[in-house]
């Protein structure tokens, strides 16, 4: 799973097409070719927050529960 590309995994999520996936990756500052294992903690946190429906500011740190 760590060698899977983040973009490919997101495309497998219902209602997430190429345009939406590109926007999510761009917002989280993740390169399209980035693998799951290559994500930084910040990138994982931002992506998880966006997928959960929270929209943190781009430069604001995400705090957990």
C-alpha positions as a printed Julia matrix, in Angstrom:
65×3 Matrix{Float64}:
   0.0    0.0     0.0
   2.89   2.4     0.64
   3.93   2.27   -3.01
   0.45   3.18   -4.26
   0.1    6.68   -5.68
  -2.11   8.98   -3.64
  -3.87  10.2    -6.79
  -4.77   6.64   -7.81
  -6.23   5.92   -4.38
  -8.27   9.12   -4.41
  -9.61   8.31   -7.87
 -11.01   5.07   -6.43
 -13.16   7.04   -3.96
 -16.74   7.51   -5.2
 -17.5   11.02   -6.5
 -13.78  11.86   -6.82
 -12.87  12.34  -10.46
  -9.64  13.64  -11.99
 -10.51  17.32  -11.54
 -11.47  16.99   -7.87
  -8.41  14.83   -7.14
  -6.11  17.39   -8.81
  -7.66  20.16   -6.69
  -7.24  18.15   -3.47
  -3.62  17.35   -4.26
  -2.9   20.95   -5.16
  -4.52  22.28   -1.99
  -2.46  19.88    0.13
   0.69  20.61   -1.9
   1.1   16.97   -2.92
   2.75  16.08   -6.24
   0.58  13.88   -8.49
   3.24  11.13   -8.54
   3.64  11.06   -4.74
   3.2    7.67   -3.08
   1.33   7.04    0.16
   4.57   6.09    1.9
   6.23   9.31    0.72
   3.71  11.7     2.3
   4.86  13.94    5.11
   2.87  14.2     8.32
   1.62  17.64    7.25
   0.42  16.3     3.92
  -1.34  13.35    5.57
  -3.02  15.64    8.1
  -4.19  18.16    5.48
  -5.49  15.47    3.15
  -7.33  13.69    5.96
  -8.89  16.97    7.1
 -10.09  17.83    3.6
 -11.51  14.35    3.03
 -13.3   14.54    6.39
 -14.99  17.76    5.3
 -12.88  20.16    7.33
 -11.22  22.95    5.35
  -8.16  24.26    7.16
  -6.47  27.4     5.91
  -3.51  26.62    3.69
  -0.88  28.09    6.03
  -2.65  27.19    9.26
  -1.4   24.12   11.1
  -3.95  21.38   11.57
  -4.51  20.38   15.15
  -5.84  17.0    16.09
  -8.5   16.11   18.66
